[in-house]
Amino acid sequence: MEISEWNKRYRLREHAVSDFESLPTPLLIEAAMPLAPGRALDLACGTGRNAIWLAEHGWEVTAVDGASEAIEILQARARERGLKIKAVLADLEKEEFEIEPSSWDLIADCYYLQQNLFEPMKRGIKPGGIVISIVHISEAGQPQTPHSLRPGELERFFKGWGILHHQEGLPKDAPHRRAVAEIVARRPGNA
């Protein structure tokens, strides 16, 4: 979906946010809860469901999305809760946001696939930090699309990393009805 379509989607809802857009991703909660808060980057953050949860739990959060309407909703939600979140309007496909090397304790990339982001995400994580990624996967009989990976493909992007969680199939996010690959991977090095 093009950014203009995402903006239209958010605008038509007149800033109403569904539960799916406001409740954090269960995998993010499971992975981040036991960690000491640090610097977190939420890529393709949408209206900020994960960024809000992280900030509420003591993380210093930068949230990036290309849809200005989503960023506005995120900023309003953060203000309402008294949270400091650095919200960045940037088109990831146009490389308008640079992931600084070894700068993040956690990077979340949930339900957004841009294959050329995997290497910058891996470089951006501090040693011992984690990447949480959830992407759609093609199912038997479905054609491969630019917005999905083949089963088993996500794990290969993190070869040599500590795999803390890997699962393929239907996610715990109830509204999602399509198969996904989920991974929580720790960058080798000091924890």
C-alpha positions as CSV (number, residue, x, y, z in Angstrom):
1,M,0.0,0.0,0.0
2,E,1.3,3.5,-0.9
3,I,1.9,6.1,1.8
4,S,-0.9,8.2,0.4
5,E,-3.3,5.3,0.9
6,W,-2.2,4.8,4.5
7,N,-2.7,8.5,5.1
8,K,-6.2,8.3,3.6
9,R,-6.9,5.3,5.8
10,Y,-5.9,7.1,9.0
11,R,-7.7,10.3,7.9
12,L,-11.0,8.6,7.2
13,R,-11.0,7.1,10.7
14,E,-10.8,10.7,11.9
15,H,-8.1,9.7,14.3
16,A,-10.1,6.9,15.9
17,V,-7.8,4.1,16.5
18,S,-8.9,0.5,16.6
19,D,-7.8,-2.0,19.3
20,F,-5.4,-3.5,16.8
21,E,-3.8,-0.2,16.2
22,S,-3.6,0.7,19.9
23,L,-2.8,-2.6,21.7
24,P,0.9,-3.6,21.5
25,T,2.1,-6.6,19.7
26,P,2.1,-9.6,22.1
27,L,5.5,-10.7,20.9
28,L,7.0,-7.3,21.6
29,I,5.7,-7.4,25.2
30,E,7.1,-10.9,25.7
31,A,10.5,-10.0,24.3
32,A,10.9,-6.6,25.9
33,M,9.4,-7.2,29.4
34,P,12.4,-9.0,30.9
35,L,14.9,-6.5,29.5
36,A,16.3,-3.4,31.2
37,P,14.9,-0.4,29.3
38,G,17.3,1.3,26.9
39,R,17.0,2.9,23.4
40,A,14.3,1.4,21.2
41,L,13.6,2.0,17.5
42,D,10.1,1.2,16.2
43,L,10.2,1.0,12.4
44,A,6.9,1.5,10.4
45,C,5.3,2.3,13.7
46,G,1.9,3.2,12.4
47,T,-0.1,4.9,15.1
48,G,2.4,3.8,17.7
49,R,1.0,0.8,19.5
50,N,4.4,-0.6,20.2
51,A,6.2,2.8,20.7
52,I,3.6,3.8,23.3
53,W,4.0,0.5,25.2
54,L,7.8,0.8,25.2
55,A,7.8,4.4,26.4
56,E,5.3,3.5,29.2
57,H,7.8,0.9,30.3
58,G,10.8,3.2,30.5
59,W,12.3,2.9,27.0
60,E,13.7,5.9,25.2
61,V,11.8,5.5,21.9
62,T,12.2,6.7,18.4
63,A,9.2,5.8,16.1
64,V,9.4,6.1,12.4
65,D,6.7,6.0,9.8
66,G,6.1,7.4,6.3
67,A,2.4,8.3,6.9
68,S,2.0,11.8,8.3
69,E,-1.5,11.0,9.6
70,A,-0.1,8.0,11.6
71,I,2.7,10.2,13.1
72,E,0.1,12.8,14.1
73,I,-2.0,10.2,15.9
74,L,1.1,8.8,17.6
75,Q,2.1,12.3,18.8
76,A,-1.4,13.0,20.1
77,R,-1.5,9.7,22.0
78,A,1.9,10.3,23.5
79,R,0.9,13.8,24.6
80,E,-2.3,12.4,26.2
81,R,-0.2,10.0,28.2
82,G,2.6,12.4,29.1
83,L,5.2,10.3,27.2
84,K,8.3,11.5,25.3
85,I,8.6,9.7,22.0
86,K,10.7,10.9,19.2
87,A,8.3,10.6,16.2
88,V,10.0,10.7,12.8
89,L,8.2,11.2,9.5
90,A,10.3,9.3,7.0
91,D,9.7,7.1,4.0
92,L,11.7,4.0,4.7
93,E,11.6,2.8,1.1
94,K,13.2,6.1,0.0
95,E,15.8,5.7,2.7
96,E,14.8,8.9,4.4
97,F,15.8,7.5,7.8
98,E,19.2,6.2,8.6
99,I,19.6,3.6,11.3
100,E,22.7,4.6,13.2
101,P,25.2,1.7,13.8
102,S,25.4,0.1,17.2
103,S,22.9,2.6,18.7
104,W,19.8,0.6,19.7
105,D,19.1,-1.9,22.4
106,L,15.9,-3.0,20.7
107,I,14.6,-2.6,17.1
108,A,11.0,-3.6,16.4
109,D,9.8,-4.1,12.8
110,C,6.3,-5.6,13.1
111,Y,4.2,-6.3,10.1
112,Y,6.4,-4.4,7.7
113,L,8.7,-6.0,5.2
114,Q,11.4,-4.2,3.4
115,Q,14.2,-6.7,2.8
116,N,16.9,-4.1,2.4
117,L,16.3,-3.0,6.0
118,F,17.5,-6.2,7.6
119,E,21.2,-5.4,7.3
120,P,20.8,-1.8,8.6
121,M,18.7,-3.2,11.5
122,K,21.4,-5.7,12.3
123,R,24.1,-3.1,12.2
124,G,22.0,-0.7,14.3
125,I,21.7,-3.1,17.3
126,K,24.2,-2.8,20.1
127,P,26.0,-6.1,21.0
128,G,23.5,-8.0,23.2
129,G,20.5,-6.0,21.9
130,I,17.5,-7.6,20.1
131,V,15.6,-7.3,16.9
132,I,11.9,-8.2,16.9
133,S,10.6,-8.8,13.4
134,I,7.2,-10.1,12.2
135,V,6.5,-10.4,8.5
136,H,3.9,-12.1,6.4
137,I,4.9,-15.3,4.7
138,S,3.5,-16.8,1.6
139,E,1.3,-19.9,2.2
140,A,1.1,-23.0,0.1
141,G,-0.3,-22.2,-3.3
142,Q,0.1,-18.5,-2.9
143,P,2.4,-16.5,-5.2
144,Q,5.5,-14.8,-3.7
145,T,4.9,-11.0,-3.3
146,P,7.2,-8.1,-2.4
147,H,5.4,-7.9,1.0
148,S,5.9,-11.5,2.1
149,L,8.8,-14.0,2.6
150,R,8.9,-17.7,2.0
151,P,8.6,-20.0,5.0
152,G,12.0,-20.3,6.7
153,E,13.4,-17.2,5.0
154,L,13.3,-14.8,8.0
155,E,15.5,-16.9,10.2
156,R,18.2,-16.9,7.5
157,F,18.6,-13.1,7.8
158,F,19.7,-13.7,11.4
159,K,22.2,-16.5,10.8
160,G,24.9,-16.4,13.6
161,W,22.6,-14.4,16.0
162,G,21.1,-15.9,19.1
163,I,17.5,-16.9,18.2
164,L,15.4,-16.3,21.3
165,H,12.1,-16.9,19.5
166,H,11.2,-18.1,16.0
167,Q,7.7,-19.2,14.9
168,E,5.8,-19.4,11.7
169,G,2.0,-19.6,11.3
170,L,-0.8,-17.5,12.6
171,P,0.3,-14.8,15.1
172,K,-1.0,-14.2,18.6
173,D,-2.4,-10.8,17.2
174,A,-6.0,-11.9,16.9
175,P,-6.9,-9.5,14.0
176,H,-4.2,-10.9,11.8
177,R,-5.6,-13.8,9.8
178,R,-2.5,-14.4,7.6
179,A,0.5,-16.5,8.3
180,V,3.6,-14.8,9.6
181,A,7.2,-15.5,10.5
182,E,8.2,-14.1,13.9
183,I,11.7,-13.8,15.2
184,V,13.4,-12.3,18.3
185,A,17.2,-12.4,17.6
186,R,20.0,-11.2,19.9
187,R,23.1,-9.7,18.4
188,P,26.2,-11.6,19.5
189,G,28.3,-9.8,22.0
190,N,28.0,-8.7,25.6
191,A,24.5,-8.7,27.0
